[in-house]
Amino acid sequence: MDNKELRPGTTLYLPVFQEGALFSAGDGHGRQGDGEVCIAAVETALRGRFRLTVRKDIKIAGPYAESETHLISMGFHETLDEAMRRAVRQMIDLASARAGISKDQAYMLLSLAGDLRITQVVDGEKGVHMMMQKKWLMMT
């Protein structure tokens, strides 16, 4: 998941499908633009602390993240079209649940306030992520 939005302070939610699964972090990037196009990100070692928490109260099909200001959905597939569809569908679910609105309303909101970005195209698996400012999901 070569996503430059995954930086210190961001919470990454990963689905776990196997009892006793392990965690590995690697392939750190000191610098990378959206879309990593030719394996030229500045590769670096990772150094830091990771806090792992098993959340049995959350059921997710794919990874997503949350920063102080944004929800970040992610889609991965061999084609950018399908990766985009996965990122959008995931954000519809996240926005609907977070804002307490219908999925149709969340879908419309994404066209107004969601930002699709290409995560990576360098590998066989393409990546798209959607950024949604959390301020648009607050109910008054």
PyMOL commands that place a pseudoatom at each C-alpha (Angstrom):
pseudoatom trace, name=CA, resn=MET, resi=1, chain=A, elem=C, hetatm=0, pos=[0.000, 0.000, 0.000]
pseudoatom trace, name=CA, resn=ASP, resi=2, chain=A, elem=C, hetatm=0, pos=[2.286, 2.742, -1.236]
pseudoatom trace, name=CA, resn=ASN, resi=3, chain=A, elem=C, hetatm=0, pos=[0.016, 5.542, -0.017]
pseudoatom trace, name=CA, resn=LYS, resi=4, chain=A, elem=C, hetatm=0, pos=[1.765, 8.736, 1.055]
pseudoatom trace, name=CA, resn=GLU, resi=5, chain=A, elem=C, hetatm=0, pos=[-1.164, 9.577, 3.366]
pseudoatom trace, name=CA, resn=LEU, resi=6, chain=A, elem=C, hetatm=0, pos=[-0.105, 6.752, 5.721]
pseudoatom trace, name=CA, resn=ARG, resi=7, chain=A, elem=C, hetatm=0, pos=[2.164, 8.833, 7.929]
pseudoatom trace, name=CA, resn=PRO, resi=8, chain=A, elem=C, hetatm=0, pos=[2.706, 9.236, 11.671]
pseudoatom trace, name=CA, resn=GLY, resi=9, chain=A, elem=C, hetatm=0, pos=[-0.561, 9.878, 13.486]
pseudoatom trace, name=CA, resn=THR, resi=10, chain=A, elem=C, hetatm=0, pos=[-2.736, 8.149, 10.895]
pseudoatom trace, name=CA, resn=THR, resi=11, chain=A, elem=C, hetatm=0, pos=[-4.732, 5.110, 11.967]
pseudoatom trace, name=CA, resn=LEU, resi=12, chain=A, elem=C, hetatm=0, pos=[-4.728, 2.273, 9.456]
pseudoatom trace, name=CA, resn=TYR, resi=13, chain=A, elem=C, hetatm=0, pos=[-7.513, -0.298, 9.656]
pseudoatom trace, name=CA, resn=LEU, resi=14, chain=A, elem=C, hetatm=0, pos=[-6.632, -3.682, 8.180]
pseudoatom trace, name=CA, resn=PRO, resi=15, chain=A, elem=C, hetatm=0, pos=[-9.020, -6.610, 7.828]
pseudoatom trace, name=CA, resn=VAL, resi=16, chain=A, elem=C, hetatm=0, pos=[-7.756, -9.809, 9.405]
pseudoatom trace, name=CA, resn=PHE, resi=17, chain=A, elem=C, hetatm=0, pos=[-9.030, -12.968, 7.757]
pseudoatom trace, name=CA, resn=GLN, resi=18, chain=A, elem=C, hetatm=0, pos=[-6.838, -15.532, 9.493]
pseudoatom trace, name=CA, resn=GLU, resi=19, chain=A, elem=C, hetatm=0, pos=[-6.699, -16.424, 13.186]
pseudoatom trace, name=CA, resn=GLY, resi=20, chain=A, elem=C, hetatm=0, pos=[-3.173, -15.789, 14.487]
pseudoatom trace, name=CA, resn=ALA, resi=21, chain=A, elem=C, hetatm=0, pos=[-2.234, -13.499, 11.591]
pseudoatom trace, name=CA, resn=LEU, resi=22, chain=A, elem=C, hetatm=0, pos=[1.057, -11.621, 11.897]
pseudoatom trace, name=CA, resn=PHE, resi=23, chain=A, elem=C, hetatm=0, pos=[1.966, -8.015, 11.022]
pseudoatom trace, name=CA, resn=SER, resi=24, chain=A, elem=C, hetatm=0, pos=[4.856, -6.766, 8.924]
pseudoatom trace, name=CA, resn=ALA, resi=25, chain=A, elem=C, hetatm=0, pos=[5.752, -3.202, 7.934]
pseudoatom trace, name=CA, resn=GLY, resi=26, chain=A, elem=C, hetatm=0, pos=[8.312, -2.436, 5.298]
pseudoatom trace, name=CA, resn=ASP, resi=27, chain=A, elem=C, hetatm=0, pos=[9.016, -0.696, 2.029]
pseudoatom trace, name=CA, resn=GLY, resi=28, chain=A, elem=C, hetatm=0, pos=[9.123, 2.720, 3.682]
pseudoatom trace, name=CA, resn=HIS, resi=29, chain=A, elem=C, hetatm=0, pos=[9.143, 5.738, 1.402]
pseudoatom trace, name=CA, resn=GLY, resi=30, chain=A, elem=C, hetatm=0, pos=[10.989, 8.913, 2.332]
pseudoatom trace, name=CA, resn=ARG, resi=31, chain=A, elem=C, hetatm=0, pos=[9.341, 10.653, -0.616]
pseudoatom trace, name=CA, resn=GLN, resi=32, chain=A, elem=C, hetatm=0, pos=[6.711, 9.592, -3.112]
pseudoatom trace, name=CA, resn=GLY, resi=33, chain=A, elem=C, hetatm=0, pos=[4.137, 11.367, -5.217]
pseudoatom trace, name=CA, resn=ASP, resi=34, chain=A, elem=C, hetatm=0, pos=[0.596, 10.152, -5.678]
pseudoatom trace, name=CA, resn=GLY, resi=35, chain=A, elem=C, hetatm=0, pos=[0.655, 7.482, -8.332]
pseudoatom trace, name=CA, resn=GLU, resi=36, chain=A, elem=C, hetatm=0, pos=[4.140, 6.004, -7.872]
pseudoatom trace, name=CA, resn=VAL, resi=37, chain=A, elem=C, hetatm=0, pos=[4.811, 5.392, -11.542]
pseudoatom trace, name=CA, resn=CYS, resi=38, chain=A, elem=C, hetatm=0, pos=[8.261, 3.795, -11.922]
pseudoatom trace, name=CA, resn=ILE, resi=39, chain=A, elem=C, hetatm=0, pos=[9.636, 2.296, -8.697]
pseudoatom trace, name=CA, resn=ALA, resi=40, chain=A, elem=C, hetatm=0, pos=[11.495, 5.557, -8.045]
pseudoatom trace, name=CA, resn=ALA, resi=41, chain=A, elem=C, hetatm=0, pos=[10.100, 6.420, -4.617]
pseudoatom trace, name=CA, resn=VAL, resi=42, chain=A, elem=C, hetatm=0, pos=[12.862, 7.187, -2.128]
pseudoatom trace, name=CA, resn=GLU, resi=43, chain=A, elem=C, hetatm=0, pos=[13.005, 3.816, -0.381]
pseudoatom trace, name=CA, resn=THR, resi=44, chain=A, elem=C, hetatm=0, pos=[14.033, 3.994, 3.264]
pseudoatom trace, name=CA, resn=ALA, resi=45, chain=A, elem=C, hetatm=0, pos=[14.019, 1.951, 6.431]
pseudoatom trace, name=CA, resn=LEU, resi=46, chain=A, elem=C, hetatm=0, pos=[11.092, 2.396, 8.772]
pseudoatom trace, name=CA, resn=ARG, resi=47, chain=A, elem=C, hetatm=0, pos=[11.683, 3.460, 12.312]
pseudoatom trace, name=CA, resn=GLY, resi=48, chain=A, elem=C, hetatm=0, pos=[8.935, 4.149, 14.767]
pseudoatom trace, name=CA, resn=ARG, resi=49, chain=A, elem=C, hetatm=0, pos=[6.312, 2.633, 16.967]
pseudoatom trace, name=CA, resn=PHE, resi=50, chain=A, elem=C, hetatm=0, pos=[3.262, 0.732, 15.870]
pseudoatom trace, name=CA, resn=ARG, resi=51, chain=A, elem=C, hetatm=0, pos=[0.355, 0.062, 18.191]
pseudoatom trace, name=CA, resn=LEU, resi=52, chain=A, elem=C, hetatm=0, pos=[-1.691, -2.926, 17.082]
pseudoatom trace, name=CA, resn=THR, resi=53, chain=A, elem=C, hetatm=0, pos=[-5.225, -3.305, 18.398]
pseudoatom trace, name=CA, resn=VAL, resi=54, chain=A, elem=C, hetatm=0, pos=[-7.612, -6.070, 17.400]
pseudoatom trace, name=CA, resn=ARG, resi=55, chain=A, elem=C, hetatm=0, pos=[-11.046, -4.507, 16.857]
pseudoatom trace, name=CA, resn=LYS, resi=56, chain=A, elem=C, hetatm=0, pos=[-13.617, -7.300, 16.768]
pseudoatom trace, name=CA, resn=ASP, resi=57, chain=A, elem=C, hetatm=0, pos=[-16.387, -4.675, 16.680]
pseudoatom trace, name=CA, resn=ILE, resi=58, chain=A, elem=C, hetatm=0, pos=[-15.423, -3.528, 13.169]
pseudoatom trace, name=CA, resn=LYS, resi=59, chain=A, elem=C, hetatm=0, pos=[-16.087, -5.636, 10.076]
pseudoatom trace, name=CA, resn=ILE, resi=60, chain=A, elem=C, hetatm=0, pos=[-14.309, -4.418, 6.943]
pseudoatom trace, name=CA, resn=ALA, resi=61, chain=A, elem=C, hetatm=0, pos=[-13.576, -5.967, 3.574]
pseudoatom trace, name=CA, resn=GLY, resi=62, chain=A, elem=C, hetatm=0, pos=[-10.470, -3.922, 2.802]
pseudoatom trace, name=CA, resn=PRO, resi=63, chain=A, elem=C, hetatm=0, pos=[-8.037, -1.466, 4.352]
pseudoatom trace, name=CA, resn=TYR, resi=64, chain=A, elem=C, hetatm=0, pos=[-8.898, 2.147, 5.106]
pseudoatom trace, name=CA, resn=ALA, resi=65, chain=A, elem=C, hetatm=0, pos=[-7.284, 4.891, 7.144]
pseudoatom trace, name=CA, resn=GLU, resi=66, chain=A, elem=C, hetatm=0, pos=[-8.193, 7.898, 9.240]
pseudoatom trace, name=CA, resn=SER, resi=67, chain=A, elem=C, hetatm=0, pos=[-6.079, 10.978, 9.816]
pseudoatom trace, name=CA, resn=GLU, resi=68, chain=A, elem=C, hetatm=0, pos=[-6.882, 13.934, 12.011]
pseudoatom trace, name=CA, resn=THR, resi=69, chain=A, elem=C, hetatm=0, pos=[-8.718, 15.583, 9.120]
pseudoatom trace, name=CA, resn=HIS, resi=70, chain=A, elem=C, hetatm=0, pos=[-9.676, 12.853, 6.612]
pseudoatom trace, name=CA, resn=LEU, resi=71, chain=A, elem=C, hetatm=0, pos=[-11.161, 9.432, 6.094]
pseudoatom trace, name=CA, resn=ILE, resi=72, chain=A, elem=C, hetatm=0, pos=[-9.154, 7.578, 3.455]
pseudoatom trace, name=CA, resn=SER, resi=73, chain=A, elem=C, hetatm=0, pos=[-10.664, 4.649, 1.574]
pseudoatom trace, name=CA, resn=MET, resi=74, chain=A, elem=C, hetatm=0, pos=[-8.506, 2.409, -0.594]
pseudoatom trace, name=CA, resn=GLY, resi=75, chain=A, elem=C, hetatm=0, pos=[-9.117, 0.145, -3.537]
pseudoatom trace, name=CA, resn=PHE, resi=76, chain=A, elem=C, hetatm=0, pos=[-6.666, -2.230, -5.192]
pseudoatom trace, name=CA, resn=HIS, resi=77, chain=A, elem=C, hetatm=0, pos=[-7.050, -4.259, -8.378]
pseudoatom trace, name=CA, resn=GLU, resi=78, chain=A, elem=C, hetatm=0, pos=[-5.300, -5.080, -11.652]
pseudoatom trace, name=CA, resn=THR, resi=79, chain=A, elem=C, hetatm=0, pos=[-7.276, -2.278, -13.330]
pseudoatom trace, name=CA, resn=LEU, resi=80, chain=A, elem=C, hetatm=0, pos=[-7.604, 1.321, -12.207]
pseudoatom trace, name=CA, resn=ASP, resi=81, chain=A, elem=C, hetatm=0, pos=[-11.340, 1.259, -12.984]
pseudoatom trace, name=CA, resn=GLU, resi=82, chain=A, elem=C, hetatm=0, pos=[-12.008, -1.547, -10.520]
pseudoatom trace, name=CA, resn=ALA, resi=83, chain=A, elem=C, hetatm=0, pos=[-9.594, -0.108, -7.929]
pseudoatom trace, name=CA, resn=MET, resi=84, chain=A, elem=C, hetatm=0, pos=[-11.543, 3.168, -8.159]
pseudoatom trace, name=CA, resn=ARG, resi=85, chain=A, elem=C, hetatm=0, pos=[-14.893, 1.396, -7.783]
pseudoatom trace, name=CA, resn=ARG, resi=86, chain=A, elem=C, hetatm=0, pos=[-13.634, -0.364, -4.652]
pseudoatom trace, name=CA, resn=ALA, resi=87, chain=A, elem=C, hetatm=0, pos=[-12.352, 2.873, -3.107]
pseudoatom trace, name=CA, resn=VAL, resi=88, chain=A, elem=C, hetatm=0, pos=[-15.644, 4.666, -3.863]
pseudoatom trace, name=CA, resn=ARG, resi=89, chain=A, elem=C, hetatm=0, pos=[-17.827, 1.835, -2.543]
pseudoatom trace, name=CA, resn=GLN, resi=90, chain=A, elem=C, hetatm=0, pos=[-15.809, 1.682, 0.649]
pseudoatom trace, name=CA, resn=MET, resi=91, chain=A, elem=C, hetatm=0, pos=[-16.089, 5.450, 1.156]
pseudoatom trace, name=CA, resn=ILE, resi=92, chain=A, elem=C, hetatm=0, pos=[-19.843, 5.279, 0.584]
pseudoatom trace, name=CA, resn=ASP, resi=93, chain=A, elem=C, hetatm=0, pos=[-20.067, 2.799, 3.463]
pseudoatom trace, name=CA, resn=LEU, resi=94, chain=A, elem=C, hetatm=0, pos=[-17.735, 4.841, 5.692]
pseudoatom trace, name=CA, resn=ALA, resi=95, chain=A, elem=C, hetatm=0, pos=[-19.435, 8.190, 4.984]
pseudoatom trace, name=CA, resn=SER, resi=96, chain=A, elem=C, hetatm=0, pos=[-22.917, 6.740, 5.394]
pseudoatom trace, name=CA, resn=ALA, resi=97, chain=A, elem=C, hetatm=0, pos=[-22.072, 5.215, 8.762]
pseudoatom trace, name=CA, resn=ARG, resi=98, chain=A, elem=C, hetatm=0, pos=[-20.082, 8.225, 10.014]
pseudoatom trace, name=CA, resn=ALA, resi=99, chain=A, elem=C, hetatm=0, pos=[-22.637, 10.882, 9.000]
pseudoatom trace, name=CA, resn=GLY, resi=100, chain=A, elem=C, hetatm=0, pos=[-25.772, 8.836, 9.633]
pseudoatom trace, name=CA, resn=ILE, resi=101, chain=A, elem=C, hetatm=0, pos=[-27.021, 9.317, 6.078]
pseudoatom trace, name=CA, resn=SER, resi=102, chain=A, elem=C, hetatm=0, pos=[-28.253, 6.892, 3.444]
pseudoatom trace, name=CA, resn=LYS, resi=103, chain=A, elem=C, hetatm=0, pos=[-25.834, 5.287, 1.013]
pseudoatom trace, name=CA, resn=ASP, resi=104, chain=A, elem=C, hetatm=0, pos=[-27.463, 7.238, -1.829]
pseudoatom trace, name=CA, resn=GLN, resi=105, chain=A, elem=C, hetatm=0, pos=[-26.857, 10.496, 0.060]
pseudoatom trace, name=CA, resn=ALA, resi=106, chain=A, elem=C, hetatm=0, pos=[-23.273, 9.461, 0.800]
pseudoatom trace, name=CA, resn=TYR, resi=107, chain=A, elem=C, hetatm=0, pos=[-22.736, 8.669, -2.890]
pseudoatom trace, name=CA, resn=MET, resi=108, chain=A, elem=C, hetatm=0, pos=[-23.923, 12.151, -3.851]
pseudoatom trace, name=CA, resn=LEU, resi=109, chain=A, elem=C, hetatm=0, pos=[-21.744, 13.721, -1.150]
pseudoatom trace, name=CA, resn=LEU, resi=110, chain=A, elem=C, hetatm=0, pos=[-18.660, 11.996, -2.576]
pseudoatom trace, name=CA, resn=SER, resi=111, chain=A, elem=C, hetatm=0, pos=[-19.181, 13.751, -5.905]
pseudoatom trace, name=CA, resn=LEU, resi=112, chain=A, elem=C, hetatm=0, pos=[-19.247, 17.086, -4.083]
pseudoatom trace, name=CA, resn=ALA, resi=113, chain=A, elem=C, hetatm=0, pos=[-16.499, 16.648, -1.501]
pseudoatom trace, name=CA, resn=GLY, resi=114, chain=A, elem=C, hetatm=0, pos=[-14.540, 13.440, -2.139]
pseudoatom trace, name=CA, resn=ASP, resi=115, chain=A, elem=C, hetatm=0, pos=[-11.139, 13.512, -3.818]
pseudoatom trace, name=CA, resn=LEU, resi=116, chain=A, elem=C, hetatm=0, pos=[-10.000, 10.453, -5.766]
pseudoatom trace, name=CA, resn=ARG, resi=117, chain=A, elem=C, hetatm=0, pos=[-6.246, 9.983, -6.080]
pseudoatom trace, name=CA, resn=ILE, resi=118, chain=A, elem=C, hetatm=0, pos=[-4.104, 7.396, -7.779]
pseudoatom trace, name=CA, resn=THR, resi=119, chain=A, elem=C, hetatm=0, pos=[-2.094, 5.596, -5.130]
pseudoatom trace, name=CA, resn=GLN, resi=120, chain=A, elem=C, hetatm=0, pos=[0.158, 3.540, -7.352]
pseudoatom trace, name=CA, resn=VAL, resi=121, chain=A, elem=C, hetatm=0, pos=[0.434, 2.178, -10.873]
pseudoatom trace, name=CA, resn=VAL, resi=122, chain=A, elem=C, hetatm=0, pos=[3.953, 0.747, -10.739]
pseudoatom trace, name=CA, resn=ASP, resi=123, chain=A, elem=C, hetatm=0, pos=[2.951, -2.753, -9.640]
pseudoatom trace, name=CA, resn=GLY, resi=124, chain=A, elem=C, hetatm=0, pos=[0.580, -5.264, -11.219]
pseudoatom trace, name=CA, resn=GLU, resi=125, chain=A, elem=C, hetatm=0, pos=[-1.902, -4.285, -8.532]
pseudoatom trace, name=CA, resn=LYS, resi=126, chain=A, elem=C, hetatm=0, pos=[-3.070, -0.710, -9.118]
pseudoatom trace, name=CA, resn=GLY, resi=127, chain=A, elem=C, hetatm=0, pos=[-4.237, 1.472, -6.247]
pseudoatom trace, name=CA, resn=VAL, resi=128, chain=A, elem=C, hetatm=0, pos=[-6.748, 4.294, -5.846]
pseudoatom trace, name=CA, resn=HIS, resi=129, chain=A, elem=C, hetatm=0, pos=[-7.616, 6.114, -2.648]
pseudoatom trace, name=CA, resn=MET, resi=130, chain=A, elem=C, hetatm=0, pos=[-10.360, 8.566, -1.820]
pseudoatom trace, name=CA, resn=MET, resi=131, chain=A, elem=C, hetatm=0, pos=[-9.869, 11.433, 0.590]
pseudoatom trace, name=CA, resn=MET, resi=132, chain=A, elem=C, hetatm=0, pos=[-12.933, 12.773, 2.421]
pseudoatom trace, name=CA, resn=GLN, resi=133, chain=A, elem=C, hetatm=0, pos=[-12.558, 15.637, 4.853]
pseudoatom trace, name=CA, resn=LYS, resi=134, chain=A, elem=C, hetatm=0, pos=[-14.221, 14.616, 8.101]
pseudoatom trace, name=CA, resn=LYS, resi=135, chain=A, elem=C, hetatm=0, pos=[-15.740, 18.090, 8.481]
pseudoatom trace, name=CA, resn=TRP, resi=136, chain=A, elem=C, hetatm=0, pos=[-18.231, 17.154, 5.723]
pseudoatom trace, name=CA, resn=LEU, resi=137, chain=A, elem=C, hetatm=0, pos=[-19.403, 14.154, 7.753]
pseudoatom trace, name=CA, resn=MET, resi=138, chain=A, elem=C, hetatm=0, pos=[-20.266, 15.997, 10.960]
pseudoatom trace, name=CA, resn=MET, resi=139, chain=A, elem=C, hetatm=0, pos=[-23.946, 16.097, 11.801]
pseudoatom trace, name=CA, resn=THR, resi=140, chain=A, elem=C, hetatm=0, pos=[-25.226, 19.231, 13.510]
for i in range(1, 140): cmd.bond("trace and resi %d" % i, "trace and resi %d" % (i + 1))
show_as sticks, trace
zoom trace
